[in-house]
């Protein structure tokens, strides 16, 4: 059954902005400051560097959006422009590692803020259960109603910009005091490189919007515009927020308060009740990220099935009432459930130190994008792209930032990160080998 084109330009942009903004910048700012030893200027510099990855990456990958209306986002791009087997590898990695690992980590972040709002001194286990409930509800809502899922994305994107720009404005004239428990000195050396992993997390999410290309109105026009406009909005928002929050509260205080720094700022500036209201805005912002991940993730098994990759054709069957594959949604939910357990184990026993499973999956994702960036350079060599900026400069910059982000992740914990990247690579190879190779290499 043919899928209806439901989503317009605003929903597509809000999906990208909504997934990217609302998780990373709110609960990774303290990690960036910790990695830079509290140096705000270096934090701003690294945020700008992270923006280059998404700006140049989006500019480069918009070349595929111009040329394709295929469903499945990047999986479709790999299938149409690189090779069917590469599509199988990337699709398997996205379906079984990338989407679900990010989904559970962001769901957990939303659970943290919910317990703060409710004033619950919840254990880690209770937070995990709350996260699982939030994730389950949003996967269910996106399955039974495409319009509802898109509507949630639009509303949460607008709401999440309120605390973001409020902090930016307050940073010009407000200050909050905090008595540090211990004046800690930080060893700079090369530790600032470790900020690249949380920054990559903060900027990630933009590729997920490509998973709904087949359901976007006028996709060859809408997707490139969305992929170019959204990163600019995100960069401006991040720099203003980071500058604002470090002006309001001392960087060392932000590091010590960790994920609770925003609530501390809101309560001290506006009082207990008003502080809770603004924290609710942050919670809604993060829920918007979970919604966007769910909206894209439930379509991934379906996309693989449509291309005869791993799943049977039955998984691609579109339910006439809900206009989505129910089996695809169920499969994605099961995969997410497994990852919720893995997140619990790795976090409880600090197996990845200050990192989490999603950051490494994001890093490996950037490495796989290099194959697409190289293909764009090939377009330029064949004369299909006339602009040297779009055909050479942008993809080369995207490649360099992807490599730089990988190096930053390795500095976090070389052994564990290497093992996790190897796990992602194995997943990629499983999908690569499982793909039947219907058409061979694409030209």
Secondary structure, DSSP 8 states (H G I E B T S, - for coil): ------B-HHHHHHHHHHHHTTTHHHHHHHHHHHHTTT-HHHHHHHHHHHHHHHHHHHHHHHHHHHH---TTTHHHHIIIIIBHHHHHHHHHHIIIIIHHHHHHHHHHHHHHHHHHHHT----HHHHHHHHHHHHHHHHHHHHH-HHHHHHHHHHHHHHHHHHHHHHHHHTTT-------SS------TTGGGGHHHHHHHHHTTGGGGGGGGGGBTTHHHHHHHHHHHHHHHHHHHHHHHHHHHHHHS-HHHHHHHGGGHHHHHHHHHH-HHHHHHHHHHHHHHHHHHHHHHHHHHTTHHHHHHHTTSSS-GGGG--BTTTTB-HHHHHHHHHHHHHHHHHHHHHHHTTTTTT--HHHHHHHHHHHHHHHHHHHHHHHHHTTS---HIIIIIHHHHHHHHHHHHHHHHHHH-HHHHHHHHHHHHHHHHHHHHHS--SS-B--
